[in-house]
Amino acid sequence: MKLTIISGRSGSGKSVCLHMLEDLGFYCIDNLPVGLLPALLEHNHAQHSAIAVSIDARNLPEDLSRFTNIISDLKKSLTHCEIVFFDAEDATLLKRFSETRRKHPLTSVNVSLTEALEYEKKLLDPIAQLADLRIDSSRLTVQQLRELVHNRITPDTPKELALLFESFGYKFGVPTDADYVFDIRCLANPYWEPSLRSHTGLDKSVESFLLSHPETIKLLYDIKSFLENWIPHFSTDNRNYLTIAVGCTGGQHRSVYFVDQLAKHFRQQHKQVQVRHRELKT
């Protein structure tokens, strides 16, 4: 049996994920009390091969505090158990609640939305600390989030380390869900070449510019070597997901090229390699 636990702060994408998993064949339950997890699995063990449950801050605080012990016991009997935690920047969550006019489950006459989001973060911290995969949905559209869920969490996903290479621009913030972050702003920037400014790291002209600088080749080689040495350690540690982010100033040229090259290289060794260019409007 495969158990996928979906958690995260309200407005960060849990419902989108749960609906996607239901479409993919999972037996799904929203807002399950933590204490009922063992009984749920015992009752459905023979009926369903893949179960997904959403656990959020609507649980009682004392139940959430028991999560670590309950999961530890369950993992001893399950062949596959993973925790996916969704989150987003506070400003993004505030904007989403404002636009949809939804009420946060922890707000009240005496608790503002900002206070509710902060309290929710503390309540869910025991789950967040155990997450196998963390997804920051701050800059994802609903369609992009659905595609990400579909690509990374499916009933037929083999138990093999899935790699996600992500390019980003530092001026738009560092991805909070990355396991490794590489800063390549030290390299020559194609942006300052007027003829290359409107191009991206996927274009041959930008590639030629970058490869004309020896530092590009050396840094790319060093990052490949570092990851080749350390990715196997994540595999032997029974990790299912690894997100590697590469950042430059605007996320259009250097980081895009590096991520594309890293993905091509590691696809020769790993079956599950995905690419995301956060700042490209594609």
C-alpha positions, 0 to 999 in steps of 0.5 A, spaced: 500 500 500 502 507 498 500 512 503 501 519 501 499 525 506 498 532 504 499 537 509 500 545 509 498 551 510 491 553 508 491 556 501 497 553 499 495 548 494 493 542 498 486 541 495 488 542 488 493 536 490 488 532 493 483 532 487 489 531 482 491 524 486 483 522 486 483 523 479 489 519 478 486 513 482 488 514 489 482 513 495 482 520 498 480 523 505 480 530 506 481 533 513 483 526 517 484 527 524 491 524 526 489 519 531 485 516 526 490 514 521 492 507 524 484 505 523 484 508 516 489 504 514 487 497 517 480 498 515 482 499 507 489 495 507 486 490 502 481 495 499 485 500 496 493 500 493 494 508 494 491 512 499 492 520 500 489 523 506 489 531 507 491 533 515 491 540 516 490 545 522 483 543 523 486 538 527 486 539 535 493 541 537 494 535 541 493 530 536 498 534 531 503 533 536 502 526 536 503 526 529 511 524 529 510 518 533 504 515 529 508 516 523 514 512 525 509 506 527 506 506 521 512 507 516 514 500 520 508 496 517 507 500 510 511 499 504 511 506 501 509 512 506 510 519 504 509 526 506 508 532 501 508 539 505 505 545 501 506 552 503 507 559 500 509 566 502 505 570 507 504 575 502 501 570 497 497 567 502 494 573 504 493 575 497 489 569 495 485 569 501 483 576 499 481 575 492 477 569 494 474 572 500 475 565 503 475 565 511 481 562 514 479 556 519 483 559 524 481 566 524 476 569 529 473 575 532 480 576 536 485 572 531 487 576 524 488 573 518 496 574 519 496 571 526 492 565 524 497 564 518 503 564 523 499 560 528 498 555 523 505 555 521 507 553 528 501 547 529 504 544 522 511 544 524 511 537 526 509 535 519 513 540 515 519 537 519 518 530 516 516 532 509 519 528 504 517 533 499 516 540 500 512 545 495 512 552 495 506 554 490 507 562 491 509 563 484 505 557 481 499 557 477 493 552 478 495 549 472 502 549 473 501 546 480 497 540 477 502 539 472 507 538 478 503 534 482 502 529 476 509 529 475 512 528 482 506 524 485 503 518 481 500 511 483 505 508 479 511 512 481 517 507 482 521 508 489 526 511 485 529 518 487 526 523 483 530 529 481 527 536 480 532 542 477 529 549 477 532 555 475 530 562 478 532 569 479 534 572 486 531 578 485 524 574 485 526 570 492 530 564 493 525 557 492 524 555 499 522 548 497 529 547 494 534 541 497 540 545 494 541 552 492 547 554 487 548 561 486 551 562 479 551 570 479 559 570 479 558 568 471 558 573 466 551 576 464 548 575 457 543 581 460 548 586 458 549 584 451 543 588 448 542 583 442 541 577 448 537 581 453 530 578 450 533 571 449 533 566 454 538 560 456 535 555 452 537 559 446 544 557 442 546 565 442 546 565 449 549 558 450 555 560 445 556 567 449 556 563 456 561 558 453 566 563 451 567 564 458 572 559 461 568 560 468 562 557 465 565 551 463 569 550 470 563 552 474 558 547 471 563 541 471 564 543 479 556 543 480 555 536 476 561 533 480 558 535 487 551 532 485 554 526 482 558 525 489 552 526 493 546 524 490 547 517 491 547 518 499 540 521 498 538 515 494 541 510 500 537 514 505 531 512 502 529 519 499 524 520 494 525 527 492 531 532 491 530 539 488 536 542 486 535 550 484 540 554 480 539 562 481 542 568 477 540 575 477 533 575 473 532 567 472 532 568 464 539 566 462 545 563 466 541 559 471 536 557 465 542 554 461 545 551 467 539 547 469 538 545 462 545 542 462 544 539 469 538 535 467 540 533 460 546 530 464 543 527 470 537 524 465 543 519 463 543 516 470 536 517 473 529 515 470 525 521 473 528 528 472 524 534 471 525 541 469 522 547 472 524 554 469 520 559 475 521 565 471 520 564 464 513 565 462 512 558 458 
